[in-house]
Amino acid sequence: MNPVRRLPQLLAMALLAGCAAPSGEAAPDAPQAAAVVEAPVPAPPADGQARAQVAMKEFGDTLRTELRAAMSRDGAPGAVGFCRVQAPLIAEQVMARHGVRLGRVAVPGRNRNPANAPSGWQGEVLAGFQQAVADGGAPEAQVAVIRDGLPEGVSLRLARGIRVEAACLMCHGDNIAPPIAERLAALYPEDGATGFLEGDLRGLVWVEVPTATEPLP
């Protein structure tokens, strides 16, 4: 089968794998049907870690849904630009709904979007993930929950490793189809996010929960 024609399905798989909920996290229970009235909408989790996990999962789920719509509308090469334009907007919406900060960073020197270069605490956590993976750990099993030593205004930080799946190689491997490669070159002239192998650590997704009195930027 032509790899370009398979791109919509593979890209959706890749994004789902890259933005899935943290390993071992259970999906929220569905609301129970009521005999007369609908069950009330649950309040946001009070616990910071649960709040961060819910936001991380919603971010990934929304990216997957919107990516599928973009691929259906624009085709495979056209959908390559989805993450460049829409992913930051989706992140802003999720942050506003849950009152958190979140994002993704790539392993050093391997970012596609310059905004996804690691820095600060994300870079420190990512370095630990890289060492764990080099020692034989699975990228997706790398999770960090930080509660101590945080700056003023921050109550918790959560990070999870992103694994390079086979489908990711369509856009991040070393044998990218010409139409996709041309689109990537046009959007990311300084792209460093190619040459990955299946099972590599791609980067991490992170969430930062501010204190109740700390406004989001």
MDAnalysis code that builds the backbone (N, CA, C; Angstrom):
import MDAnalysis as mda
import numpy as np

u = mda.Universe.empty(651, n_residues=217, atom_resindex=np.repeat(np.arange(217), 3), trajectory=True)
u.add_TopologyAttr("name", ["N", "CA", "C"] * 217)
u.add_TopologyAttr("resid", np.arange(1, 218))
u.add_TopologyAttr("resname", ["MET", "ASN", "PRO", "VAL", "ARG", "ARG", "LEU", "PRO", "GLN", "LEU", "LEU", "ALA", "MET", "ALA", "LEU", "LEU", "ALA", "GLY", "CYS", "ALA", "ALA", "PRO", "SER", "GLY", "GLU", "ALA", "ALA", "PRO", "ASP", "ALA", "PRO", "GLN", "ALA", "ALA", "ALA", "VAL", "VAL", "GLU", "ALA", "PRO", "VAL", "PRO", "ALA", "PRO", "PRO", "ALA", "ASP", "GLY", "GLN", "ALA", "ARG", "ALA", "GLN", "VAL", "ALA", "MET", "LYS", "GLU", "PHE", "GLY", "ASP", "THR", "LEU", "ARG", "THR", "GLU", "LEU", "ARG", "ALA", "ALA", "MET", "SER", "ARG", "ASP", "GLY", "ALA", "PRO", "GLY", "ALA", "VAL", "GLY", "PHE", "CYS", "ARG", "VAL", "GLN", "ALA", "PRO", "LEU", "ILE", "ALA", "GLU", "GLN", "VAL", "MET", "ALA", "ARG", "HIS", "GLY", "VAL", "ARG", "LEU", "GLY", "ARG", "VAL", "ALA", "VAL", "PRO", "GLY", "ARG", "ASN", "ARG", "ASN", "PRO", "ALA", "ASN", "ALA", "PRO", "SER", "GLY", "TRP", "GLN", "GLY", "GLU", "VAL", "LEU", "ALA", "GLY", "PHE", "GLN", "GLN", "ALA", "VAL", "ALA", "ASP", "GLY", "GLY", "ALA", "PRO", "GLU", "ALA", "GLN", "VAL", "ALA", "VAL", "ILE", "ARG", "ASP", "GLY", "LEU", "PRO", "GLU", "GLY", "VAL", "SER", "LEU", "ARG", "LEU", "ALA", "ARG", "GLY", "ILE", "ARG", "VAL", "GLU", "ALA", "ALA", "CYS", "LEU", "MET", "CYS", "HIS", "GLY", "ASP", "ASN", "ILE", "ALA", "PRO", "PRO", "ILE", "ALA", "GLU", "ARG", "LEU", "ALA", "ALA", "LEU", "TYR", "PRO", "GLU", "ASP", "GLY", "ALA", "THR", "GLY", "PHE", "LEU", "GLU", "GLY", "ASP", "LEU", "ARG", "GLY", "LEU", "VAL", "TRP", "VAL", "GLU", "VAL", "PRO", "THR", "ALA", "THR", "GLU", "PRO", "LEU", "PRO"])
u.atoms.positions = np.array([
    [0.852, -1.206, 0.000],
    [0.000, 0.000, 0.000],
    [0.879, 1.243, 0.000],
    [0.474, 2.253, -0.702],
    [1.213, 3.516, -0.738],
    [1.289, 4.112, 0.648],
    [2.537, 4.399, 1.189],
    [2.637, 4.929, 2.547],
    [1.965, 6.259, 2.717],
    [1.865, 7.069, 1.636],
    [1.203, 8.372, 1.772],
    [-0.283, 8.179, 1.999],
    [-0.898, 7.184, 1.309],
    [-2.319, 6.941, 1.491],
    [-2.627, 6.428, 2.883],
    [-1.672, 5.724, 3.514],
    [-1.886, 5.207, 4.860],
    [-1.634, 6.257, 5.929],
    [-1.138, 7.424, 5.559],
    [-0.732, 8.421, 6.546],
    [-1.834, 8.835, 7.488],
    [-3.092, 9.087, 7.036],
    [-4.115, 9.494, 8.001],
    [-4.261, 8.528, 9.157],
    [-4.349, 7.222, 8.866],
    [-4.498, 6.251, 9.942],
    [-3.265, 6.222, 10.819],
    [-2.077, 6.258, 10.214],
    [-0.849, 6.154, 10.986],
    [-0.603, 7.383, 11.831],
    [-0.896, 8.567, 11.282],
    [-0.710, 9.780, 12.070],
    [-1.634, 9.785, 13.269],
    [-2.856, 9.343, 13.087],
    [-3.778, 9.295, 14.224],
    [-3.257, 8.355, 15.290],
    [-2.712, 7.192, 14.886],
    [-2.137, 6.258, 15.840],
    [-0.962, 6.874, 16.561],
    [-0.120, 7.601, 15.817],
    [1.061, 8.195, 16.427],
    [0.684, 9.233, 17.453],
    [-0.264, 10.089, 17.105],
    [-0.652, 11.132, 18.034],
    [-1.300, 10.553, 19.268],
    [-2.098, 9.510, 19.082],
    [-2.715, 8.868, 20.230],
    [-1.656, 8.309, 21.156],
    [-0.630, 7.655, 20.577],
    [0.421, 7.087, 21.407],
    [1.213, 8.170, 22.101],
    [1.503, 9.272, 21.385],
    [2.307, 10.329, 21.968],
    [1.599, 11.127, 23.022],
    [0.268, 11.168, 22.985],
    [-0.462, 12.017, 23.913],
    [-1.434, 11.238, 24.773],
    [-1.203, 9.953, 24.926],
    [-2.106, 9.156, 25.744],
    [-1.971, 9.517, 27.202],
    [-2.919, 9.060, 28.002],
    [-2.870, 9.313, 29.428],
    [-1.673, 8.602, 30.020],
    [-1.165, 9.053, 31.181],
    [-0.021, 8.409, 31.817],
    [-0.268, 6.927, 32.024],
    [0.822, 6.135, 31.941],
    [0.695, 4.692, 32.072],
    [0.037, 4.322, 33.377],
    [-0.972, 3.450, 33.292],
    [-1.644, 2.987, 34.489],
    [-2.784, 3.856, 34.941],
    [-3.023, 4.981, 34.289],
    [-4.110, 5.877, 34.699],
    [-5.435, 5.313, 34.240],
    [-6.393, 5.250, 35.137],
    [-7.719, 4.750, 34.784],
    [-8.545, 5.862, 34.187],
    [-9.372, 5.516, 33.194],
    [-10.252, 6.514, 32.586],
    [-11.321, 6.908, 33.589],
    [-11.757, 8.186, 33.580],
    [-12.795, 8.615, 34.508],
    [-14.065, 7.819, 34.275],
    [-14.793, 7.520, 35.380],
    [-16.038, 6.779, 35.259],
    [-17.060, 7.616, 34.509],
    [-17.879, 6.970, 33.672],
    [-18.934, 7.664, 32.946],
    [-20.059, 8.010, 33.909],
    [-20.747, 9.160, 33.719],
    [-21.854, 9.527, 34.597],
    [-22.942, 8.469, 34.533],
    [-23.574, 8.166, 35.689],
    [-24.646, 7.188, 35.764],
    [-25.955, 7.829, 35.315],
    [-26.747, 7.068, 34.570],
    [-28.028, 7.586, 34.108],
    [-28.977, 7.742, 35.289],
    [-29.755, 8.808, 35.306],
    [-30.709, 9.047, 36.377],
    [-32.109, 8.774, 35.865],
    [-33.004, 8.421, 36.793],
    [-34.353, 8.055, 36.393],
    [-35.134, 9.253, 35.892],
    [-34.927, 10.428, 36.513],
    [-35.730, 11.588, 36.177],
    [-34.882, 12.703, 35.596],
    [-33.733, 12.978, 36.225],
    [-32.883, 14.070, 35.767],
    [-31.501, 13.514, 35.464],
    [-30.754, 14.251, 34.658],
    [-29.402, 13.836, 34.322],
    [-28.487, 14.008, 35.522],
    [-27.466, 13.158, 35.588],
    [-26.489, 13.273, 36.671],
    [-25.744, 14.589, 36.533],
    [-25.401, 15.243, 37.635],
    [-24.689, 16.512, 37.552],
    [-23.289, 16.328, 36.987],
    [-22.805, 17.377, 36.356],
    [-21.447, 17.342, 35.824],
    [-20.476, 17.356, 36.994],
    [-19.505, 16.400, 37.044],
    [-18.586, 16.357, 38.175],
    [-17.741, 17.613, 38.267],
    [-17.435, 18.015, 39.480],
    [-16.555, 19.168, 39.699],
    [-15.129, 18.782, 39.341],
    [-14.288, 19.751, 38.961],
    [-12.891, 19.442, 38.676],
    [-12.227, 18.807, 39.893],
    [-11.292, 17.859, 39.684],
    [-10.623, 17.217, 40.813],
    [-9.923, 18.228, 41.699],
    [-10.087, 18.049, 43.011],
    [-9.440, 18.965, 43.951],
    [-7.966, 18.635, 44.097],
    [-7.619, 17.346, 43.993],
    [-6.231, 16.929, 44.117],
    [-5.435, 17.388, 42.901],
    [-4.262, 17.955, 43.150],
    [-3.470, 18.493, 42.057],
    [-3.033, 17.459, 41.048],
    [-2.639, 16.264, 41.508],
    [-2.187, 15.245, 40.574],
    [-3.332, 14.756, 39.689],
    [-4.507, 14.541, 40.291],
    [-5.661, 14.116, 39.498],
    [-6.030, 15.185, 38.480],
    [-5.960, 16.426, 38.887],
    [-6.256, 17.542, 37.989],
    [-5.290, 17.564, 36.816],
    [-4.014, 17.344, 37.101],
    [-3.010, 17.331, 36.046],
    [-3.226, 16.165, 35.096],
    [-3.569, 14.981, 35.636],
    [-3.791, 13.813, 34.802],
    [-4.998, 13.995, 33.887],
    [-6.070, 14.575, 34.428],
    [-7.259, 14.811, 33.617],
    [-6.945, 15.781, 32.476],
    [-6.209, 16.842, 32.784],
    [-5.853, 17.815, 31.751],
    [-4.969, 17.182, 30.685],
    [-4.007, 16.360, 31.111],
    [-3.111, 15.706, 30.161],
    [-3.888, 14.783, 29.228],
    [-4.821, 14.029, 29.787],
    [-5.617, 13.109, 28.978],
    [-6.522, 13.875, 28.015],
    [-7.159, 14.926, 28.485],
    [-8.035, 15.706, 27.613],
    [-7.244, 16.323, 26.465],
    [-6.053, 16.796, 26.744],
    [-5.200, 17.366, 25.715],
    [-4.940, 16.333, 24.623],
    [-4.543, 15.119, 25.020],
    [-4.264, 14.074, 24.048],
    [-5.492, 13.647, 23.276],
    [-6.611, 13.475, 23.983],
    [-7.840, 13.047, 23.313],
    [-8.316, 14.080, 22.304],
    [-8.231, 15.349, 22.673],
    [-8.684, 16.408, 21.771],
    [-7.779, 16.513, 20.552],
    [-6.478, 16.387, 20.757],
    [-5.547, 16.397, 19.628],
    [-5.888, 15.287, 18.645],
    [-6.162, 14.098, 19.155],
    [-6.477, 12.968, 18.285],
    [-7.736, 13.236, 17.462],
    [-8.777, 13.706, 18.121],
    [-10.043, 13.958, 17.423],
    [-9.887, 15.026, 16.352],
    [-9.229, 16.125, 16.710],
    [-9.074, 17.226, 15.765],
    [-8.141, 16.862, 14.618],
    [-7.137, 16.039, 14.895],
    [-6.232, 15.623, 13.830],
    [-6.969, 14.784, 12.791],
    [-7.816, 13.878, 13.270],
    [-8.592, 13.064, 12.333],
    [-9.464, 13.939, 11.441],
    [-10.071, 14.968, 12.028],
    [-10.907, 15.868, 11.244],
    [-10.068, 16.618, 10.213],
    [-8.864, 17.055, 10.612],
    [-7.991, 17.783, 9.693],
    [-7.545, 16.899, 8.538],
    [-7.241, 15.637, 8.828],
    [-6.808, 14.727, 7.771],
    [-7.941, 14.434, 6.800],
    [-9.163, 14.319, 7.323],
    [-10.319, 14.086, 6.461],
    [-10.580, 15.284, 5.561],
    [-10.341, 16.473, 6.094],
    [-10.633, 17.699, 5.356],
    [-9.519, 18.068, 4.382],
    [-8.253, 17.944, 4.817],
    [-7.131, 18.483, 4.052],
    [-6.238, 17.434, 3.409],
    [-6.421, 16.171, 3.729],
    [-5.540, 15.146, 3.196],
    [-4.274, 15.028, 4.029],
    [-3.493, 13.986, 3.742],
    [-2.324, 13.679, 4.566],
    [-1.265, 14.780, 4.580],
    [-0.741, 15.214, 3.425],
    [0.301, 16.252, 3.484],
    [-0.207, 17.553, 4.099],
    [-1.459, 17.908, 3.789],
    [-1.994, 19.148, 4.349],
    [-2.160, 19.097, 5.844],
    [-2.419, 17.890, 6.370],
    [-2.625, 17.747, 7.806],
    [-1.334, 17.828, 8.597],
    [-0.186, 17.795, 7.915],
    [1.088, 17.882, 8.630],
    [1.183, 19.185, 9.415],
    [0.572, 20.234, 8.875],
    [0.622, 21.529, 9.550],
    [-0.317, 21.647, 10.728],
    [-1.109, 20.632, 10.989],
    [-2.082, 20.699, 12.073],
    [-1.421, 20.992, 13.416],
    [-0.392, 20.230, 13.764],
    [0.234, 20.398, 15.074],
    [0.894, 21.766, 15.225],
    [1.316, 22.321, 14.102],
    [1.979, 23.623, 14.164],
    [1.010, 24.736, 14.541],
    [-0.221, 24.666, 14.026],
    [-1.185, 25.741, 14.224],
    [-2.193, 25.414, 15.316],
    [-2.767, 24.222, 15.250],
    [-3.888, 23.902, 16.120],
    [-3.491, 23.379, 17.493],
    [-2.389, 22.631, 17.586],
    [-2.016, 22.067, 18.883],
    [-1.834, 23.138, 19.957],
    [-1.170, 24.269, 19.668],
    [-1.068, 25.306, 20.706],
    [-2.423, 25.882, 21.103],
    [-3.354, 25.992, 20.149],
    [-4.677, 26.508, 20.476],
    [-5.442, 25.527, 21.362],
    [-5.320, 24.242, 21.055],
    [-5.969, 23.225, 21.890],
    [-5.372, 23.256, 23.292],
    [-4.064, 23.413, 23.382],
    [-3.418, 23.492, 24.694],
    [-3.959, 24.671, 25.491],
    [-4.136, 25.802, 24.841],
    [-4.664, 26.978, 25.535],
    [-6.071, 26.721, 26.061],
    [-6.895, 26.034, 25.280],
    [-8.260, 25.739, 25.716],
    [-8.266, 24.801, 26.912],
    [-7.430, 23.772, 26.873],
    [-7.361, 22.825, 27.986],
    [-6.816, 23.517, 29.237],
    [-5.818, 24.353, 29.065],
    [-5.269, 25.070, 30.215],
    [-6.322, 25.955, 30.869],
    [-7.117, 26.625, 30.049],
    [-8.149, 27.509, 30.587],
    [-9.225, 26.721, 31.323],
    [-9.594, 25.550, 30.792],
    [-10.644, 24.748, 31.427],
    [-10.205, 24.182, 32.765],
    [-8.942, 23.783, 32.854],
    [-8.471, 23.090, 34.057],
    [-7.596, 23.951, 34.957],
    [-7.299, 25.168, 34.528],
    [-6.484, 26.043, 35.356],
    [-5.078, 25.530, 35.565],
    [-4.471, 24.965, 34.505],
    [-3.106, 24.446, 34.584],
    [-2.291, 25.023, 33.421],
    [-1.004, 24.743, 33.448],
    [-0.136, 25.003, 32.305],
    [0.293, 23.649, 31.768],
    [0.408, 23.505, 30.454],
    [0.859, 22.229, 29.895],
    [1.528, 22.453, 28.554],
    [2.256, 21.435, 28.112],
    [2.929, 21.510, 26.824],
    [3.729, 20.252, 26.557],
    [4.496, 20.268, 25.489],
    [5.359, 19.151, 25.122],
    [6.738, 19.684, 24.797],
    [7.762, 18.916, 25.127],
    [9.127, 19.255, 24.735],
    [9.782, 18.021, 24.133],
    [10.709, 18.247, 23.212],
    [11.423, 17.162, 22.552],
    [12.763, 16.935, 23.231],
    [13.358, 15.780, 22.971],
    [14.703, 15.540, 23.469],
    [15.627, 16.601, 22.872],
    [16.670, 16.993, 23.591],
    [17.509, 18.113, 23.145],
    [18.030, 17.942, 21.724],
    [17.865, 19.013, 20.933],
    [18.356, 19.029, 19.562],
    [17.501, 18.277, 18.581],
    [16.365, 17.693, 19.038],
    [15.534, 16.891, 18.147],
    [14.127, 17.466, 18.036],
    [13.980, 18.753, 18.276],
    [12.656, 19.356, 18.193],
    [12.335, 19.752, 16.754],
    [11.060, 19.719, 16.444],
    [10.560, 20.177, 15.144],
    [10.145, 21.631, 15.254],
    [9.331, 21.930, 16.233],
    [8.906, 23.304, 16.506],
    [9.876, 23.926, 17.499],
    [10.458, 25.087, 17.187],
    [11.387, 25.714, 18.132],
    [10.779, 25.931, 19.514],
    [9.451, 26.114, 19.572],
    [8.804, 26.331, 20.863],
    [8.827, 25.085, 21.735],
    [9.156, 23.935, 21.158],
    [9.164, 22.683, 21.912],
    [10.557, 22.247, 22.350],
    [11.513, 23.172, 22.309],
    [12.842, 22.860, 22.821],
    [12.797, 22.830, 24.350],
    [13.463, 21.864, 24.998],
    [13.398, 21.764, 26.453],
    [14.193, 22.856, 27.145],
    [13.708, 23.268, 28.295],
    [14.422, 24.256, 29.105],
    [13.927, 24.145, 30.535],
    [14.707, 24.659, 31.469],
    [14.280, 24.690, 32.863],
    [14.002, 23.311, 33.426],
    [12.950, 23.216, 34.229],
    [12.660, 21.959, 34.910],
    [12.288, 20.848, 33.944],
    [11.628, 21.202, 32.814],
    [11.297, 20.155, 31.850],
    [12.564, 19.499, 31.299],
    [13.580, 20.322, 31.048],
    [14.843, 19.781, 30.556],
    [15.520, 18.875, 31.565],
    [15.448, 19.232, 32.849],
    [16.050, 18.403, 33.892],
    [15.342, 17.058, 34.002],
    [14.009, 17.094, 33.975],
    [13.245, 15.846, 34.046],
    [13.519, 15.000, 32.812],
    [13.570, 15.624, 31.652],
    [13.805, 14.896, 30.412],
    [15.175, 14.224, 30.428],
    [16.181, 14.880, 31.013],
    [17.502, 14.271, 31.115],
    [17.442, 12.997, 31.952],
    [16.641, 13.024, 33.028],
    [16.459, 11.823, 33.823],
    [15.758, 10.721, 33.061],
    [14.760, 11.107, 32.254],
    [14.062, 10.130, 31.421],
    [15.033, 9.504, 30.416],
    [15.877, 10.336, 29.812],
    [16.830, 9.828, 28.831],
    [17.766, 8.788, 29.456],
    [18.218, 9.061, 30.672],
    [19.115, 8.121, 31.337],
    [18.392, 6.824, 31.654],
    [17.142, 6.936, 32.112],
    [16.366, 5.740, 32.433],
    [16.134, 4.888, 31.188],
    [15.851, 5.529, 30.070],
    [15.636, 4.798, 28.818],
    [16.943, 4.170, 28.340],
    [18.054, 4.887, 28.486],
    [19.357, 4.335, 28.114],
    [19.700, 3.108, 28.947],
    [19.185, 3.056, 30.171],
    [19.414, 1.913, 31.051],
    [18.422, 0.779, 30.823],
    [17.543, 0.929, 29.828],
    [16.628, -0.141, 29.478],
    [15.170, 0.118, 29.784],
    [14.836, 1.285, 30.326],
    [13.450, 1.605, 30.647],
    [12.651, 1.951, 29.405],
    [11.342, 1.770, 29.495],
    [10.449, 2.126, 28.386],
    [10.132, 3.617, 28.438],
    [10.182, 4.312, 27.308],
    [9.914, 5.753, 27.321],
    [8.574, 6.110, 27.945],
    [7.521, 5.353, 27.580],
    [6.188, 5.676, 28.066],
    [6.008, 5.378, 29.549],
    [6.934, 4.636, 30.140],
    [6.855, 4.323, 31.570],
    [7.504, 5.390, 32.436],
    [8.121, 6.363, 31.819],
    [8.809, 7.403, 32.580],
    [7.809, 8.472, 33.015],
    [7.582, 8.564, 34.310],
    [6.633, 9.521, 34.870],
    [7.293, 10.217, 36.045],
    [7.140, 11.512, 36.115],
    [7.661, 12.288, 37.232],
    [6.535, 13.112, 37.834],
    [6.361, 13.000, 39.158],
    [5.416, 13.827, 39.902],
    [6.236, 14.602, 40.924],
    [6.253, 15.899, 40.785],
    [7.102, 16.752, 41.625],
    [6.223, 17.599, 42.529],
    [6.414, 17.424, 43.825],
    [5.646, 18.184, 44.813],
    [6.525, 19.069, 45.690],
    [7.803, 18.760, 45.762],
    [8.698, 19.480, 46.670],
    [9.665, 20.365, 45.894],
    [10.160, 21.400, 46.566],
    [11.143, 22.290, 45.959],
    [10.620, 23.090, 44.799],
    [9.334, 23.348, 44.787],
    [8.734, 24.087, 43.678],
    [8.781, 25.588, 43.923],
    [8.798, 26.378, 42.876],
    [8.807, 27.828, 43.057],
    [7.469, 28.320, 43.597],
    [7.461, 29.517, 44.110],
    [6.241, 30.107, 44.639],
    [5.175, 30.162, 43.548],
    [3.963, 29.793, 43.918],
    [2.862, 29.828, 42.973],
    [2.627, 28.527, 42.239],
    [3.463, 27.510, 42.463],
    [3.316, 26.211, 41.806],
    [3.105, 25.150, 42.876],
    [2.041, 24.332, 42.713],
    [1.749, 23.307, 43.719],
    [2.168, 21.909, 43.287],
    [2.259, 21.652, 41.972],
    [2.623, 20.309, 41.501],
    [3.034, 20.366, 40.037],
    [3.955, 19.463, 39.689],
    [4.369, 19.302, 38.303],
    [4.300, 17.822, 37.938],
    [3.793, 17.532, 36.744],
    [3.657, 16.166, 36.253],
    [4.256, 16.089, 34.856],
    [5.011, 15.029, 34.580],
    [5.593, 14.827, 33.254],
    [5.540, 13.346, 32.897],
    [5.370, 13.045, 31.621],
    [5.336, 11.668, 31.146],
    [6.101, 11.572, 29.839],
    [6.899, 10.509, 29.692],
    [7.678, 10.308, 28.487],
    [6.817, 9.967, 27.286],
    [7.278, 10.353, 26.102],
    [6.597, 10.057, 24.841],
    [7.461, 9.080, 24.059],
    [6.867, 7.955, 23.680],
    [7.566, 6.904, 22.937],
    [7.375, 7.096, 21.433],
    [8.408, 6.826, 20.656],
    [8.298, 6.838, 19.197],
    [7.695, 5.503, 18.767],
    [6.475, 5.547, 18.241],
    [5.815, 4.351, 17.737],
    [6.138, 4.183, 16.252],
    [5.816, 3.003, 15.717],
    [6.108, 2.733, 14.301],
    [5.454, 3.771, 13.397],
    [4.221, 4.173, 13.745],
    [3.515, 5.142, 12.904],
    [4.202, 6.498, 12.892],
    [4.897, 6.838, 13.968],
    [5.576, 8.137, 14.049],
    [6.662, 8.278, 12.988],
    [7.199, 7.139, 12.525],
    [8.307, 7.187, 11.578],
    [7.901, 7.763, 10.230],
    [6.589, 7.824, 9.950],
    [6.136, 8.437, 8.705],
    [6.577, 9.887, 8.602],
    [6.654, 10.556, 9.761],
    [7.070, 11.963, 9.782],
    [8.358, 12.201, 10.562],
    [8.800, 11.193, 11.315],
    [9.970, 11.390, 12.178],
    [11.087, 10.381, 11.925],
    [10.921, 9.490, 10.948],
    [11.957, 8.505, 10.662],
    [12.998, 9.034, 9.701],
    [13.688, 8.109, 9.023],
    [14.736, 8.520, 8.071],
    [14.376, 8.168, 6.633],
    [13.105, 7.784, 6.389],
    [12.660, 7.457, 5.035],
    [11.257, 8.026, 4.827],
    [11.167, 9.349, 4.841],
    [9.883, 10.045, 4.773],
    [9.475, 10.224, 3.309],
    [8.222, 9.953, 3.004],
    [7.722, 10.087, 1.637],
    [7.902, 11.520, 1.140],
    [8.275, 11.701, -0.133],
    [8.576, 13.048, -0.660],
    [7.494, 14.090, -0.426],
    [6.199, 13.820, -0.653],
    [5.206, 14.879, -0.415],
    [5.179, 15.353, 1.037],
    [5.384, 14.414, 1.962],
    [5.391, 14.778, 3.376],
    [6.673, 15.539, 3.706],
    [7.793, 15.063, 3.166],
    [9.073, 15.731, 3.420],
    [9.059, 17.166, 2.904],
    [8.450, 17.377, 1.755],
    [8.374, 18.730, 1.203],
    [7.536, 19.641, 2.089],
    [6.441, 19.114, 2.591],
    [5.582, 19.907, 3.477],
    [6.299, 20.231, 4.772],
    [7.011, 19.264, 5.330],
    [7.764, 19.499, 6.565],
    [8.856, 20.547, 6.345],
    [9.548, 20.464, 5.202],
    [10.610, 21.422, 4.912],
    [10.062, 22.837, 4.789],
    [8.851, 22.957, 4.236],
    [8.249, 24.278, 4.077],
    [7.828, 24.868, 5.421],
    [7.321, 24.035, 6.307],
    [6.837, 24.517, 7.602],
    [7.933, 24.623, 8.649],
    [8.926, 23.720, 8.577],
    [9.981, 23.654, 9.594],
    [11.347, 23.591, 8.919],
    [11.852, 24.706, 8.412],
    [13.127, 24.672, 7.690],
    [14.314, 24.244, 8.546],
    [14.197, 24.344, 9.871],
    [15.282, 23.914, 10.757],
    [14.890, 22.658, 11.530],
    [14.096, 21.829, 10.914],
    [13.585, 20.616, 11.554],
    [14.712, 19.706, 12.023],
    [14.642, 19.316, 13.301],
    [15.615, 18.362, 13.835],
    [14.963, 17.074, 14.300],
    [13.678, 16.895, 13.956],
    [12.903, 15.777, 14.508],
    [12.752, 14.620, 13.532],
    [13.824, 14.277, 12.819],
    [13.808, 13.113, 11.939],
    [14.929, 12.172, 12.368],
    [14.928, 10.984, 11.771],
    [15.968, 10.011, 12.091],
    [15.698, 9.192, 13.339],
    [14.485, 9.253, 13.878],
    [14.148, 8.461, 15.052],
    [13.934, 7.003, 14.670],
    [14.079, 6.117, 15.667],
    [13.782, 4.710, 15.526],
    [12.614, 4.359, 16.431],
    [11.880, 3.328, 16.064],
    [10.776, 2.886, 16.897],
    [11.292, 2.518, 18.289],
    [10.587, 3.000, 19.314],
    [10.989, 2.735, 20.694],
    [11.862, 3.805, 21.301],
    [12.297, 4.783, 20.497],
    [13.088, 5.891, 21.042],
    [12.225, 6.769, 21.952],
    [12.889, 7.527, 22.788],
    [12.222, 8.563, 23.570],
    [12.088, 9.798, 22.700],
    [10.864, 10.226, 22.456],
    [10.615, 11.397, 21.611],
    [10.723, 12.687, 22.413],
    [10.307, 12.648, 23.670],
    [10.297, 13.830, 24.524],
    [9.383, 13.572, 25.697],
    [8.716, 14.615, 26.164],
    [7.756, 14.434, 27.247],
    [6.615, 15.434, 27.117],
    [5.492, 15.077, 27.724],
    [4.363, 15.990, 27.874],
    [4.320, 16.369, 29.349],
    [4.083, 17.636, 29.638],
    [4.152, 18.103, 31.018],
    [2.926, 18.931, 31.382],
    [2.639, 18.920, 32.681],
    [1.557, 19.741, 33.231],
    [2.068, 20.372, 34.516],
    [1.752, 21.631, 34.699],
    [2.120, 22.370, 35.908],
    [0.849, 22.930, 36.535],
    [0.626, 22.595, 37.796],
    [-0.570, 23.041, 38.505],
    [-0.201, 24.217, 39.399],
    [-0.777, 25.395, 39.168],
    [-0.473, 26.541, 40.028],
    [-1.262, 26.456, 41.333],
    [-0.826, 27.240, 42.302],
    [-1.590, 27.341, 43.539],
    [-2.928, 28.017, 43.263],
    [-3.850, 27.902, 44.200],
    [-5.192, 28.429, 43.994],
    [-5.187, 29.928, 43.748],
    [-4.203, 30.624, 44.302],
    [-4.182, 32.085, 44.189],
    [-3.294, 32.574, 43.060],
    [-2.623, 31.661, 42.357],
    [-1.695, 32.066, 41.307],
    [-2.411, 32.097, 39.966],
    [-2.524, 33.267, 39.306],
    [-3.194, 33.329, 38.008],
    [-2.337, 32.735, 36.906],
    [-2.984, 32.190, 35.897],
    [-2.242, 31.701, 34.728],
    [-1.713, 32.886, 33.923],
    [-0.572, 32.709, 33.233],
    [-0.004, 33.817, 32.439],
    [-0.900, 34.166, 31.260],
])
